[in-house]
């Protein structure tokens, strides 16, 4: 019990950081005419160095919500129904904040990685309909303890300070709220300099240190590689139907032991996504004349046998099959298996197959090409060629 107490780190209930790295003393509050509503992705709420809460505590005229959508949150639903509300999110249709003649009364700021923030904005029917704002920073951000996708990308608190300054025609007014942010960055950098051997950036953990064979679950099993195409719409398309859950429209599979194939099209129920014909290499008319979904799923259940282990490149096809009422009895993500085998991302299944000598034909659509690649990589994994070609010694 004494050892446990000795290791306990007191938590600051305001910033929710350990007292040793609390940044509350550095917070400078600055009032704003624009009300700021932060919507934080749940994953970002768990990141220790996230700046959303810091921005909220620095702006008295702000509120913070953690969630994936405005739907189901009465306060956010009411907010989105009011006039004068805009969301800070870059897109081709977004308006540059420097060109606004009348600033919004309320600014919604979504906090998360770029991919997560995009999902929150574009998959929420309330947020996706709000006017969007974008900005172009004068200089790179100071978020040196976290990698940004592009040099012009800023931390949430930096972006908020910059945009508020532009909206209220006072570029330097909100700079003081960055004091806590700069202090946090410096404290983290000091820790990294003082503890160079403990940083995860310089000592990447080996995924398979004991060299256990990750392909062992594949051996002695009847393997079926499977790939599915979905009727899905771009998240930013204003015509995207609701609900917009992807539906299976093409299912292809190959039994590895015999080469027996299954290739079927399923007639869409929802309006066809604009890029689906391109991926399938078929016209919209041909897809519209596909078989009834129930017939294809019945044929699929005849193709699959008890004890089959289905292999996919990722779990997307497994999810699509579950939505059709045909969940795999056993499913394995081959990409995850090979990432442990080669101790790193294996890349796309097509590039991996071609690096092993596969010849992939064009013009048959994405699903048949990936199926050929997936079957080739599966056989190469079983006979050891993937490890021989891809595995590189550490330096």
C-alpha positions as CSV (number, residue, x, y, z in Angstrom):
1,X,0.0,0.0,0.0
2,X,2.9,2.4,0.8
3,X,4.4,1.8,-2.6
4,X,1.1,2.7,-4.4
5,X,0.8,5.9,-2.4
6,X,4.3,6.9,-3.3
7,X,3.6,6.5,-7.0
8,X,0.4,8.5,-6.9
9,X,0.4,11.8,-8.7
10,X,-2.0,14.5,-7.5
11,X,-4.2,15.7,-10.3
12,X,-5.3,19.3,-10.9
13,X,-9.1,19.2,-11.3
14,X,-9.1,22.4,-13.4
15,X,-6.7,21.5,-16.2
16,X,-6.8,17.7,-15.5
17,X,-3.1,17.4,-15.6
18,X,-0.7,16.1,-12.8
19,X,0.2,18.9,-10.5
20,X,3.9,18.7,-11.6
21,X,2.9,19.8,-15.1
22,X,-0.2,21.9,-14.3
23,X,-0.4,25.0,-16.5
24,X,-3.3,26.7,-14.7
25,X,-1.0,29.5,-13.3
26,X,-0.1,30.5,-16.9
27,X,-3.7,30.9,-18.1
28,X,-4.6,34.4,-19.2
29,X,-8.3,35.0,-19.7
30,X,-9.4,37.3,-22.5
31,X,-13.0,38.2,-23.1
32,X,-14.4,37.9,-26.6
33,X,-17.4,39.3,-28.4
34,X,-17.7,36.1,-30.4
35,X,-18.9,33.1,-28.4
36,X,-16.8,30.1,-29.0
37,X,-18.3,26.6,-28.7
38,X,-15.7,23.8,-28.6
39,X,-16.7,20.3,-29.7
40,X,-13.9,17.9,-28.7
41,X,-13.6,14.4,-30.2
42,X,-13.7,11.8,-27.3
43,X,-10.2,10.5,-28.3
44,X,-8.7,14.0,-28.2
45,X,-10.1,14.4,-24.7
46,X,-7.8,11.7,-23.6
47,X,-4.6,13.3,-25.1
48,X,-2.5,14.8,-22.3
49,X,-1.2,17.7,-24.4
50,X,-4.5,18.6,-26.1
51,X,-5.1,22.4,-26.1
52,X,-8.9,22.5,-26.4
53,X,-9.5,22.7,-22.6
54,X,-6.7,25.3,-22.3
55,X,-8.5,27.4,-24.9
56,X,-11.8,27.0,-23.2
57,X,-10.4,28.1,-19.8
58,X,-8.8,31.1,-21.4
59,X,-12.0,32.3,-23.0
60,X,-14.8,33.2,-20.5
61,X,-17.3,33.5,-23.4
62,X,-16.9,29.8,-24.4
63,X,-18.3,26.4,-23.7
64,X,-16.8,22.9,-24.2
65,X,-18.6,19.7,-25.2
66,X,-17.1,16.3,-25.7
67,X,-18.8,14.1,-28.3
68,X,-19.0,12.9,-31.9
69,X,-22.0,14.9,-33.0
70,X,-24.3,17.8,-32.2
71,X,-27.2,15.4,-32.6
72,X,-28.5,14.2,-29.2
73,X,-27.1,17.2,-27.3
74,X,-30.0,19.6,-26.7
75,X,-27.7,22.6,-26.2
76,X,-25.8,22.0,-29.4
77,X,-29.0,21.2,-31.4
78,X,-30.5,24.5,-30.2
79,X,-27.2,26.3,-31.1
80,X,-27.1,25.0,-34.6
81,X,-30.7,26.2,-35.2
82,X,-29.8,29.8,-34.4
83,X,-28.7,32.4,-37.0
84,X,-25.2,33.8,-36.9
85,X,-23.4,30.4,-36.2
86,X,-20.4,29.2,-38.3
87,X,-18.0,26.4,-37.9
88,X,-14.2,26.7,-38.3
89,X,-13.3,24.0,-40.8
90,X,-11.3,24.4,-44.0
91,X,-12.9,23.3,-47.3
92,X,-13.2,24.6,-50.8
93,X,-16.5,26.2,-50.0
94,X,-15.3,27.8,-46.7
95,X,-15.1,31.6,-46.4
96,X,-11.8,33.2,-45.5
97,X,-12.2,35.0,-42.2
98,X,-10.3,38.0,-43.6
99,X,-13.1,38.6,-46.2
100,X,-16.0,38.6,-43.7
101,X,-17.9,41.9,-43.4
102,X,-20.1,40.6,-40.5
103,X,-18.5,38.1,-38.1
104,X,-20.5,35.2,-36.7
105,X,-22.1,35.6,-33.3
106,X,-21.0,32.1,-32.4
107,X,-18.0,30.1,-33.7
108,X,-18.0,26.3,-33.5
109,X,-14.4,24.9,-33.2
110,X,-14.0,21.1,-33.5
111,X,-11.0,19.7,-31.7
112,X,-9.4,16.5,-32.9
113,X,-7.0,15.1,-35.4
114,X,-7.7,16.3,-38.9
115,X,-9.4,13.0,-39.9
116,X,-11.5,12.8,-36.7
117,X,-12.5,16.5,-36.9
118,X,-13.6,15.9,-40.5
119,X,-15.8,13.1,-39.4
120,X,-17.4,15.1,-36.6
121,X,-18.2,18.0,-39.0
122,X,-19.2,16.2,-42.1
123,X,-21.1,13.2,-40.7
124,X,-23.2,15.4,-38.4
125,X,-26.3,16.6,-40.3
126,X,-26.4,19.8,-38.1
127,X,-22.8,20.8,-38.3
128,X,-22.4,19.9,-42.0
129,X,-25.0,22.5,-42.9
130,X,-23.4,25.4,-41.0
131,X,-21.4,28.0,-42.9
132,X,-17.7,27.2,-42.8
133,X,-14.8,29.5,-42.2
134,X,-11.1,29.0,-43.0
135,X,-8.0,31.1,-42.4
136,X,-4.4,31.4,-43.5
137,X,-1.9,31.8,-40.6
138,X,0.9,34.4,-40.8
139,X,3.5,32.0,-39.5
140,X,3.9,28.3,-38.5
141,X,2.6,27.2,-35.1
142,X,4.5,26.5,-32.0
143,X,3.2,23.0,-31.4
144,X,6.7,21.4,-31.4
145,X,5.7,18.5,-29.2
146,X,3.1,17.1,-31.5
147,X,3.5,16.4,-35.2
148,X,1.1,18.3,-37.5
149,X,0.1,17.0,-41.0
150,X,1.2,20.2,-42.7
151,X,3.5,23.1,-41.7
152,X,0.6,25.6,-41.8
153,X,-1.5,23.6,-39.3
154,X,-2.0,25.0,-35.8
155,X,-3.0,23.7,-32.4
156,X,-6.6,24.3,-31.5
157,X,-5.8,27.2,-29.1
158,X,-3.5,28.8,-31.7
159,X,-6.2,28.6,-34.4
160,X,-8.8,30.0,-32.1
161,X,-6.6,32.9,-31.0
162,X,-5.8,33.8,-34.6
163,X,-9.4,33.6,-35.9
164,X,-10.8,35.6,-33.0
165,X,-8.3,38.3,-33.7
166,X,-9.3,38.5,-37.3
167,X,-13.1,38.4,-36.5
168,X,-12.8,41.2,-34.0
169,X,-10.4,43.2,-36.0
170,X,-7.8,43.1,-33.2
171,X,-5.0,40.7,-34.4
172,X,-2.9,40.8,-31.2
173,X,-5.8,40.9,-28.7
174,X,-5.9,37.2,-28.1
175,X,-2.2,36.5,-28.1
176,X,-2.1,36.4,-24.3
177,X,-4.1,33.2,-24.2
178,X,-1.1,31.5,-25.8
179,X,1.0,32.0,-22.7
180,X,-0.2,28.8,-21.1
181,X,0.3,26.9,-24.4
182,X,3.9,28.2,-24.8
183,X,4.6,27.3,-21.2
184,X,3.3,23.7,-21.7
185,X,5.4,23.3,-24.9
186,X,8.6,24.5,-23.2
187,X,8.0,22.3,-20.1
188,X,7.5,19.2,-22.3
189,X,10.6,20.0,-24.4
190,X,12.6,20.5,-21.2
191,X,11.5,17.0,-20.0
192,X,12.5,15.5,-23.3
193,X,16.0,17.1,-23.2
194,X,16.5,16.0,-19.6
195,X,15.2,12.4,-20.2
196,X,16.4,11.6,-23.7
197,X,16.3,7.8,-23.1
198,X,12.6,7.8,-22.1
199,X,11.1,9.6,-25.1
200,X,9.0,7.3,-27.3
201,X,10.1,9.3,-30.4
202,X,13.7,8.0,-30.1
203,X,13.0,4.5,-28.8
204,X,10.3,3.0,-30.9
205,X,9.0,-0.1,-29.3
206,X,9.6,-3.3,-31.3
207,X,6.3,-4.9,-32.1
208,X,7.5,-8.5,-32.3
209,X,10.6,-8.6,-30.1
210,X,10.5,-12.3,-29.4
211,X,9.9,-13.1,-33.1
212,X,6.7,-15.1,-32.7
213,X,5.3,-16.1,-36.1
214,X,2.3,-13.9,-36.6
215,X,1.1,-16.1,-39.5
216,X,0.6,-19.1,-37.2
217,X,-3.3,-18.5,-37.0
218,X,-3.4,-18.9,-40.8
219,X,-1.8,-22.3,-40.8
220,X,-3.9,-25.4,-40.9
221,X,-7.0,-23.4,-41.7
222,X,-9.3,-23.2,-44.8
223,X,-8.6,-19.6,-45.9
224,X,-11.0,-17.4,-47.9
225,X,-9.7,-14.0,-48.9
226,X,-12.5,-11.5,-49.3
227,X,-13.0,-7.9,-50.4
228,X,-16.1,-5.7,-50.6
229,X,-17.1,-2.5,-52.3
230,X,-19.6,-0.2,-50.7
231,X,-22.2,2.3,-51.9
232,X,-20.7,5.3,-50.0
233,X,-20.9,9.0,-50.5
234,X,-18.1,11.6,-50.0
235,X,-18.5,13.1,-46.6
236,X,-18.4,16.6,-48.0
237,X,-21.1,16.0,-50.6
238,X,-24.2,18.2,-49.8
239,X,-26.4,15.6,-51.5
240,X,-25.3,12.8,-49.3
241,X,-28.4,10.9,-48.2
242,X,-29.2,10.3,-44.6
243,X,-28.7,7.8,-43.0
244,X,-25.5,7.3,-45.0
245,X,-24.2,4.0,-43.6
246,X,-22.2,2.2,-46.4
247,X,-24.0,-0.7,-48.0
248,X,-22.3,-3.6,-49.7
249,X,-22.6,-3.4,-53.5
250,X,-19.8,-5.8,-54.7
251,X,-18.5,-8.9,-52.9
252,X,-15.5,-10.9,-54.2
253,X,-13.7,-13.8,-52.6
254,X,-11.3,-16.6,-53.4
255,X,-10.7,-19.9,-51.6
256,X,-6.9,-20.0,-51.3
257,X,-6.6,-23.8,-51.3
258,X,-8.5,-24.3,-54.6
259,X,-8.7,-20.9,-56.3
260,X,-12.5,-21.1,-56.4
261,X,-14.0,-17.6,-56.9
262,X,-17.1,-15.7,-55.8
263,X,-17.9,-12.4,-57.6
264,X,-21.3,-10.8,-57.3
265,X,-22.9,-7.4,-57.5
266,X,-25.7,-6.3,-55.1
267,X,-28.4,-3.9,-56.2
268,X,-28.1,-0.7,-54.1
269,X,-31.0,0.3,-51.9
270,X,-29.9,4.0,-51.4
271,X,-29.0,6.5,-54.2
272,X,-25.7,5.5,-55.8
273,X,-22.6,7.4,-54.7
274,X,-21.0,9.5,-57.5
275,X,-17.7,7.7,-57.4
276,X,-18.9,4.1,-57.0
277,X,-19.1,3.4,-60.7
278,X,-15.5,4.5,-61.1
279,X,-14.3,2.1,-58.3
280,X,-16.3,-0.8,-59.7
281,X,-15.3,0.0,-63.4
282,X,-19.0,-0.3,-64.3
283,X,-21.7,2.1,-65.4
284,X,-24.4,3.2,-63.0
285,X,-26.9,1.4,-65.2
286,X,-25.1,-1.9,-64.8
287,X,-24.9,-1.5,-61.1
288,X,-28.6,-0.7,-61.0
289,X,-29.3,-4.0,-62.8
290,X,-27.4,-6.1,-60.2
291,X,-28.9,-9.0,-58.4
292,X,-31.3,-8.6,-55.4
293,X,-29.4,-8.4,-52.2
294,X,-31.1,-11.4,-50.6
295,X,-30.1,-13.6,-53.5
296,X,-26.4,-12.6,-53.3
297,X,-26.2,-13.1,-49.6
298,X,-27.9,-16.5,-49.9
299,X,-25.3,-17.5,-52.5
300,X,-22.5,-16.2,-50.3
301,X,-23.7,-18.4,-47.4
302,X,-23.5,-21.3,-49.8
303,X,-20.0,-20.5,-50.8
304,X,-18.7,-20.1,-47.3
305,X,-18.3,-23.4,-45.3
306,X,-18.2,-24.1,-41.6
307,X,-14.7,-23.6,-40.3
308,X,-13.6,-21.1,-43.0
309,X,-11.3,-18.3,-41.8
310,X,-12.0,-15.2,-43.8
311,X,-9.1,-12.8,-44.5
312,X,-9.5,-9.1,-45.3
313,X,-7.2,-6.1,-45.7
314,X,-8.5,-4.2,-42.8
315,X,-11.9,-5.0,-41.2
316,X,-14.1,-2.9,-43.5
317,X,-15.5,-5.9,-45.5
318,X,-16.2,-7.7,-42.2
319,X,-18.3,-4.7,-41.1
320,X,-20.2,-4.6,-44.4
321,X,-21.0,-8.4,-44.2
322,X,-22.3,-7.9,-40.6
323,X,-24.6,-5.2,-41.8
324,X,-26.0,-7.6,-44.4
325,X,-26.7,-10.2,-41.8
326,X,-23.8,-12.5,-42.8
327,X,-21.1,-11.9,-40.1
328,X,-18.0,-14.1,-40.6
329,X,-17.7,-17.1,-38.3
330,X,-14.0,-16.3,-38.1
331,X,-12.3,-13.2,-39.6
332,X,-8.7,-12.0,-39.5
333,X,-7.2,-8.7,-40.6
334,X,-4.2,-9.8,-42.7
335,X,-2.8,-6.2,-42.8
336,X,-2.5,-6.4,-39.0
337,X,-0.9,-9.8,-39.1
338,X,1.7,-8.6,-41.6
339,X,2.4,-5.4,-39.7
340,X,3.7,-7.6,-36.9
341,X,5.6,-9.8,-39.4
342,X,7.5,-6.9,-41.0
343,X,7.5,-4.8,-37.8
344,X,5.9,-1.8,-39.5
345,X,3.1,-0.7,-41.9
346,X,3.0,-3.1,-44.8
347,X,1.5,-0.5,-47.2
348,X,-1.3,-1.2,-49.6
349,X,-2.0,-4.8,-50.5
350,X,-1.5,-4.0,-54.2
351,X,2.0,-2.4,-53.6
352,X,3.0,-5.3,-51.4
353,X,1.8,-7.9,-53.9
354,X,3.7,-6.2,-56.8
355,X,6.9,-6.0,-54.7
356,X,6.6,-9.8,-54.4
357,X,6.3,-10.2,-58.1
358,X,2.5,-10.2,-58.7
359,X,1.1,-9.0,-62.0
360,X,-2.1,-7.0,-61.3
361,X,-4.3,-6.2,-64.3
362,X,-6.0,-2.8,-64.7
363,X,-9.5,-2.2,-66.0
364,X,-11.5,-4.7,-64.0
365,X,-12.3,-2.5,-61.1
366,X,-10.7,-2.1,-57.7
367,X,-12.3,-5.1,-56.0
368,X,-11.1,-7.9,-58.4
369,X,-7.6,-6.3,-58.5
370,X,-7.3,-6.2,-54.7
371,X,-8.7,-9.7,-54.4
372,X,-5.8,-11.0,-56.7
373,X,-3.3,-9.1,-54.6
374,X,-4.8,-10.3,-51.3
375,X,-4.7,-14.0,-52.4
376,X,-1.1,-13.6,-53.7
377,X,0.1,-12.0,-50.5
378,X,-1.7,-14.6,-48.4
379,X,0.1,-17.4,-50.2
380,X,3.4,-15.5,-50.0
381,X,2.9,-15.1,-46.3
382,X,2.4,-18.8,-45.8
383,X,5.5,-19.8,-47.7
384,X,7.7,-17.2,-46.0
385,X,8.3,-14.8,-49.0
386,X,6.8,-11.8,-47.2
387,X,9.3,-12.0,-44.4
388,X,12.2,-12.5,-46.8
389,X,11.4,-9.5,-49.0
390,X,9.9,-7.0,-46.5
391,X,11.6,-7.6,-43.2
392,X,14.6,-5.3,-42.6
393,X,17.0,-5.3,-39.7
394,X,16.8,-2.4,-37.2
395,X,19.6,0.1,-37.0
